[in-house]
Amino acid sequence: MILKLSNVFTVVFLVFSSVTFTQNFSHNVAANNKKYFVSDLQKQVDIHHYHLIIDLNTEEKILKGTAKLTATKNPKLDLNSELELNLYDNLIVSSIKVNDTNAAYSRNKNRLFIKS
């Protein structure tokens, strides 16, 4: 059986980090005190699948990778709205694509906002 999903999109972004593997949570105390914080904007997206390709260099303490997310957003959500993902600010994003098209994005501490 084949399912057809409306408003399906794929978000691809490259994540690079040149910091140690331990997390430093002191930057965003308020958000990080809520262990599993999910914003209202995040609740409008249903992520179906994560495809991760990770290259871990333990000698140099560097993590490189690609993450591909397949998701459906709420059809009632404004088409010009943003998608919001939690992503630690020590991870560097080099590019983001939505439906194979480069997408504008911004960062605010541990939040990644993607124009959809």
Secondary structure as UniProt FT lines:
FT   TURN            6..7
FT   STRAND          8..17
FT   HELIX           26..28
FT   HELIX           29..33
FT   TURN            35..36
FT   TURN            40..41
FT   HELIX           42..44
FT   STRAND          45..57
FT   TURN            58..61
FT   STRAND          62..73
FT   TURN            75..76
FT   TURN            79..80
FT   STRAND          82..86
FT   TURN            89..90
FT   STRAND          92..98
FT   TURN            99..100
FT   STRAND          101..102
FT   STRAND          105..108
FT   TURN            109..110
FT   STRAND          111..115
//
